[in-house]
Amino acid sequence: MNILLIYAHPESRSLNGSLRDFAIAHLKAKGHEVKVSDLYKMQWKAALDPDDTPGYDHQMPFNPAVESQRVFAAGAQPKDVEIEQAKLLWADAVIFQFPMWWFSMPAILKGWVDRVYAYGFAYGVGEHSEKHWGDRYGEGTLAGKRAMLTVTMGGWESHYSDRGVSGALNDVLFPIQHGILFYPGFTVLPPFPVYKTGKVDAARFDQLCSAYAARLDNLFTDQPLPFRRQNAGDYDIPALTLKPHIAPGRHDLGIHLTDSDAT
Amino acid sequence: MNILLIYAHPESRSLNGSLRDFAIAHLKAKGHEVKVSDLYKMQWKAALDPDDTPGYDHQMPFNPAVESQRVFAAGAQPKDVEIEQAKLLWADAVIFQFPMWWFSMPAILKGWVDRVYAYGFAYGVGEHSEKHWGDRYGEGTLAGKRAMLTVTMGGWESHYSDRGVSGALNDVLFPIQHGILFYPGFTVLPPFPVYKTGKVDAARFDQLCSAYAARLDNLFTDQPLPFRRQNAGDYDIPALTLKPHIAPGRHDLGIHLTDSDAT
């Protein structure tokens, strides 16, 4: 299969770099094709601005969505953006690997999302009516592809547990897993978290690689996070609120998973 | 009082620009001192990299936290970072204004956080023991200061309501409000959200300004989000999990608010 690894750490001689190299070698050994977007190495431009929309008339106020729609439709996007979109279309699965910085992704990776996720590509896709609110949250350009976060943290697993002070990991990652991955259509796998990155000796690194190998081997068979599809009947449209009989009375993020009625 | 406005939108001739200008004028008219960090105008460097830590020995692997600690302690940080830290220390309140892009902040603002939040300034502060896990989540360098998000969204209010498909707004913003603001000590006010930004005519803009003025006038008196302090007894240390008798059995993000027992 075709696997794209988006990597966002400034140092290759690091735990992140070692895990990246392990994943690439392991996936290739299993017969996969692998492409890598090493954002620091590529000196990826992070800030979305008018330079991203060639032909923009500076007399007019710059509206990022309007301009993105125009250049995407016209095939006039910057080359670096087009290349990343082509990699996404090529991939059967995408791994986003990054260190958790301030409970989100490093700026350089956020800038990859802001710029590559064009209007007409990742949003503004599909019928938009009172019955179908765009192809998003389970439908869209990237439907049928799998995505997984590989995320490293200095903190402990308990700090990100269900009642941990930093917030449960899947809740902290909700804006990414649901808002960035599920939105344009990805099937989202549970993340592969690495905790206590300050304390990784050779023995622990071997353990991490074994655990990572198991996840990589099951990339196409593991059960995904069962996010509810927006247009499949669970939400009222256009309010886009969960219907009252589903997870009644609840308003935690878990209600957006189809197994929430069982928990 | 001293108020810092961090602004991250690429266009001044926009709803965001107009709201920024309104806030500055309104706060000044009420007698406040106002400073602005207009990140696009400043061409803020977004990606944290070795250039941020002068004196770094490139023979060694680049460890962002270790290098940050070194240059912060040595007074050897880049000038742009020092200036922003000084603004934060000067401020009594900080407003972060940005459009919600992919359920988080634009990359340029994330890069402001990644670079300005140095080790010894925003993290790695205070006693770190089995009784006190650093000055964070309610303590820290920025304790005593207030912070508020002013965030614009194309989506509808219902989409971000308690059962809305995008996730409840305060849950989507948890990594920012709790992880970026509360962590280094800010007292966090409820956000000022602006929905349906595609449909703002003059009448609605006036309404928005009235509502915004009310929030700005109450910046120092409004009740903050009552996040639980990490070291004040609600969490077991060092596991940093909420004690079993608090919000028993629950594991939604709301448990990290002191009013969660009541909801």
Contacts between the chains, C-beta under 8 A, distances in Angstrom:
chain1	res1	chain2	res2	distance
A	10	B	47	7.6
A	10	B	48	6.9
A	10	B	49	4.9
A	10	B	50	6.8
A	10	B	62	5.8
A	10	B	64	6.8
A	11	B	61	5.3
A	11	B	62	4.1
A	11	B	63	7.3
A	11	B	64	8.0
A	13	B	61	3.9
A	13	B	62	7.8
A	14	B	61	5.6
A	14	B	62	7.5
A	14	B	63	7.3
A	40	B	47	7.1
A	40	B	49	6.6
A	44	B	47	7.7
A	46	B	46	3.8
A	46	B	47	5.6
A	46	B	107	4.3
A	46	B	108	6.8
A	46	B	111	6.2
A	47	B	10	7.6
A	47	B	40	7.1
A	47	B	44	7.7
A	47	B	46	5.6
A	47	B	106	7.3
A	47	B	107	5.8
A	47	B	108	4.3
A	47	B	111	7.8
A	48	B	10	6.9
A	48	B	101	7.7
A	48	B	106	6.9
A	48	B	107	7.1
A	49	B	10	4.8
A	49	B	40	6.6
A	50	B	10	6.7
A	61	B	11	5.3
A	61	B	13	3.9
A	61	B	14	5.6
A	62	B	10	5.8
A	62	B	11	4.1
A	62	B	13	7.8
A	62	B	14	7.5
A	63	B	11	7.3
A	63	B	14	7.3
A	64	B	10	6.8
A	64	B	99	8.0
A	65	B	154	7.3
A	99	B	64	8.0
A	101	B	48	7.7
A	101	B	113	7.9
A	101	B	114	5.4
A	102	B	110	7.6
A	102	B	113	5.2
A	102	B	114	6.7
A	102	B	117	6.5
A	102	B	175	7.6
A	102	B	179	6.0
A	102	B	180	5.2
A	102	B	183	7.9
A	103	B	175	3.8
A	103	B	176	7.7
A	103	B	178	7.8
A	103	B	179	3.2
A	103	B	180	6.8
A	104	B	104	5.8
A	104	B	110	6.5
A	104	B	175	5.4
A	104	B	176	7.9
A	104	B	179	7.7
A	105	B	110	7.6
A	106	B	47	7.3
A	106	B	48	6.9
A	106	B	110	7.5
A	106	B	114	6.2
A	107	B	46	4.3
A	107	B	47	5.8
A	107	B	48	7.1
A	107	B	107	4.8
A	107	B	108	7.3
A	107	B	110	4.1
A	107	B	111	3.3
A	107	B	113	7.8
A	107	B	114	5.2
A	108	B	46	6.8
A	108	B	47	4.3
A	108	B	107	7.3
A	108	B	111	7.7
A	110	B	102	7.6
A	110	B	104	6.5
A	110	B	105	7.6
A	110	B	106	7.5
A	110	B	107	4.1
A	110	B	110	4.8
A	111	B	46	6.2
A	111	B	47	7.8
A	111	B	107	3.3
A	111	B	108	7.7
A	111	B	111	7.9
A	113	B	101	7.9
A	113	B	102	5.2
A	113	B	107	7.9
A	114	B	101	5.4
A	114	B	102	6.7
A	114	B	106	6.2
A	114	B	107	5.2
A	117	B	102	6.5
A	137	B	165	6.1
A	154	B	65	7.3
A	156	B	238	7.4
A	156	B	239	7.4
A	156	B	240	7.3
A	158	B	239	4.2
A	158	B	240	6.3
A	158	B	241	5.6
A	159	B	239	7.8
A	159	B	240	4.7
A	161	B	241	6.0
A	162	B	251	3.6
A	163	B	241	4.7
A	163	B	242	4.3
A	163	B	250	8.0
A	163	B	251	5.6
A	163	B	255	6.5
A	164	B	239	7.7
A	164	B	240	5.8
A	164	B	241	5.4
A	164	B	242	7.9
A	165	B	137	6.1
A	165	B	230	5.4
A	165	B	235	5.3
A	165	B	240	4.2
A	165	B	241	7.3
A	165	B	242	7.5
A	165	B	256	7.2
A	166	B	179	6.9
A	166	B	240	7.5
A	167	B	174	5.8
A	167	B	175	7.3
A	167	B	178	6.7
A	167	B	179	7.4
A	167	B	253	5.7
A	167	B	256	7.0
A	168	B	251	6.1
A	168	B	253	7.5
A	171	B	171	6.9
A	171	B	174	6.9
A	171	B	252	7.7
A	171	B	253	5.3
A	172	B	174	7.1
A	172	B	175	5.5
A	172	B	179	7.2
A	174	B	167	5.8
A	174	B	171	6.9
A	174	B	172	7.1
A	175	B	102	7.6
A	175	B	103	3.8
A	175	B	104	5.4
A	175	B	167	7.4
A	175	B	172	5.5
A	175	B	175	6.5
A	176	B	103	7.7
A	176	B	104	7.9
A	178	B	103	7.8
A	178	B	167	6.7
A	179	B	102	6.0
A	179	B	103	3.2
A	179	B	104	7.6
A	179	B	166	6.9
A	179	B	167	7.4
A	179	B	172	7.2
A	180	B	102	5.2
A	180	B	103	6.8
A	183	B	102	7.9
A	230	B	165	5.5
A	235	B	165	5.4
A	238	B	156	7.4
A	239	B	156	7.4
A	239	B	158	4.2
A	239	B	159	7.7
A	239	B	164	7.7
A	240	B	156	7.3
A	240	B	158	6.3
A	240	B	159	4.7
A	240	B	164	5.8
A	240	B	165	4.2
A	240	B	166	7.5
A	241	B	158	5.6
A	241	B	161	6.0
A	241	B	163	4.7
A	241	B	164	5.4
A	241	B	165	7.3
A	242	B	163	4.3
A	242	B	164	7.9
A	242	B	165	7.5
A	250	B	163	8.0
A	251	B	162	3.6
A	251	B	163	5.6
A	251	B	168	6.1
A	251	B	252	7.9
A	252	B	171	7.7
A	252	B	251	7.9
A	252	B	252	3.3
A	252	B	253	7.1
A	252	B	254	7.1
A	253	B	167	5.6
A	253	B	168	7.5
A	253	B	171	5.4
A	253	B	252	7.1
A	253	B	253	7.0
A	254	B	252	7.2
A	255	B	163	6.5
A	256	B	165	7.2
A	256	B	167	7.0
